[in-house]
Amino acid sequence: MTASNATETHEKAPRSRLWVNWLLALSTILGAGIVQLFAMGAVMSTSACSAPNCPKPSGFVYGLLTYGAPVIAVVAIALSFFTARLARGWLVPAVAWLLLILDVAILAVTFS
C-alpha cells in the first residue's frame, strides 16, 4: 500500500459516511409521511365505532403524535447540516428514525 492509496482510502471513508448520514436524514421525510398515513388510517378505522369503549383519539396526544413526525424530520435535517461531517453525526437521523418508529408503535397500541 503506497502513501497515495492510504490517502485515497482515508478520504473515501468520510465521504461515504456523509452520504449515509444525508440519506438517513432525508429518508426521515418518508418516515414522517408514513406516520401521517398510519395516524389517519387509525382514526378512520374508529369512525364507525359507536360503543363507549372505542379507542378515540384525544386532541393533544393525537396531535402530538401526528404532527410531531414532520417536526422530527425537519429537526433531523436541520441538525444534520451541523453534524453530518462529524464521526458520530449519523446518530441524529438514527435517533429521528427511532422516534418515528416509537410514534407508530404508540399509535398502534392506542388504537388497537
C-alpha positions as CSV (number, residue, x, y, z in Angstrom):
1,M,0.0,0.0,0.0
2,T,1.5,3.3,-1.0
3,A,1.0,6.6,0.6
4,S,-1.3,7.8,-2.1
5,N,-3.5,4.7,-1.7
6,A,-3.7,5.3,2.1
7,T,-4.8,8.9,1.4
8,E,-7.4,7.8,-1.1
9,T,-8.9,5.3,1.4
10,H,-8.9,7.8,4.2
11,E,-10.7,10.4,2.0
12,K,-13.4,7.9,0.8
13,A,-14.4,7.0,4.4
14,P,-15.7,10.4,5.4
15,R,-17.5,10.8,2.0
16,S,-19.3,7.5,2.4
17,R,-20.2,8.5,6.0
18,L,-21.5,11.8,4.7
19,W,-23.7,10.1,2.1
20,V,-25.1,7.6,4.7
21,N,-25.9,10.5,7.1
22,W,-27.7,12.5,4.4
23,L,-29.6,9.5,3.1
24,L,-30.8,8.7,6.6
25,A,-31.7,12.3,7.3
26,L,-33.6,12.8,4.1
27,S,-35.4,9.5,4.4
28,T,-37.0,10.8,7.7
29,I,-39.3,12.7,5.4
30,L,-40.6,9.4,4.0
31,G,-40.9,8.1,7.6
32,A,-42.9,11.2,8.7
33,G,-45.2,10.6,5.7
34,I,-45.7,7.0,6.8
35,V,-46.6,8.1,10.3
36,Q,-49.1,10.6,8.9
37,L,-50.8,7.9,6.8
38,F,-50.8,5.5,9.7
39,A,-52.3,8.0,12.1
40,M,-55.0,9.0,9.6
41,G,-55.8,5.3,8.9
42,A,-56.0,4.6,12.7
43,V,-58.5,7.5,13.2
44,M,-60.6,6.5,10.2
45,S,-60.8,2.9,11.4
46,T,-62.6,4.1,14.6
47,S,-65.1,6.4,12.8
48,A,-67.8,3.8,12.6
49,C,-67.5,2.6,16.2
50,S,-70.2,3.9,18.5
51,A,-69.6,1.8,21.6
52,P,-68.4,3.7,24.6
53,N,-65.2,1.7,24.9
54,C,-64.0,2.5,21.3
55,P,-60.5,3.9,21.1
56,K,-60.9,7.6,20.3
57,P,-58.0,10.0,20.0
58,S,-57.6,12.7,22.5
59,G,-56.8,16.1,20.9
60,F,-53.5,16.9,22.4
61,V,-51.9,13.4,22.4
62,Y,-53.1,12.6,18.9
63,G,-52.0,16.0,17.6
64,L,-48.6,15.5,19.2
65,L,-48.2,12.0,17.7
66,T,-49.4,13.0,14.3
67,Y,-48.0,16.5,13.7
68,G,-44.8,15.8,15.7
69,A,-43.5,13.4,13.0
70,P,-42.8,16.1,10.4
71,V,-41.2,18.3,13.0
72,I,-38.9,15.4,13.9
73,A,-37.9,15.1,10.2
74,V,-37.3,18.8,9.8
75,V,-35.2,19.0,13.0
76,A,-33.2,15.9,11.9
77,I,-32.4,17.5,8.6
78,A,-31.5,20.9,10.2
79,L,-29.2,19.3,12.7
80,S,-27.6,17.2,10.0
81,F,-26.3,20.4,8.5
82,F,-24.1,20.8,11.6
83,T,-23.4,17.1,12.4
84,A,-23.1,15.4,9.0
85,R,-19.3,15.7,8.9
86,L,-18.8,14.5,12.5
87,A,-17.8,11.0,13.2
88,R,-21.0,10.2,15.1
89,G,-23.2,12.5,13.0
90,W,-25.3,9.6,11.9
91,L,-26.8,9.4,15.4
92,V,-29.0,12.4,14.6
93,P,-31.0,10.7,11.8
94,A,-30.8,7.4,13.7
95,V,-32.5,8.9,16.7
96,A,-35.0,10.6,14.5
97,W,-35.9,7.2,13.0
98,L,-36.2,5.7,16.4
99,L,-38.6,8.4,17.4
100,L,-40.7,7.9,14.3
101,I,-40.8,4.1,14.9
102,L,-41.8,4.8,18.5
103,D,-44.5,7.1,17.3
104,V,-46.0,4.4,15.1
105,A,-45.8,1.9,18.0
106,I,-47.7,4.3,20.3
107,L,-50.3,4.9,17.7
108,A,-50.7,1.2,17.1
109,V,-51.2,0.4,20.8
110,T,-53.5,3.4,21.3
111,F,-55.9,2.4,18.5
112,S,-55.9,-1.4,18.9
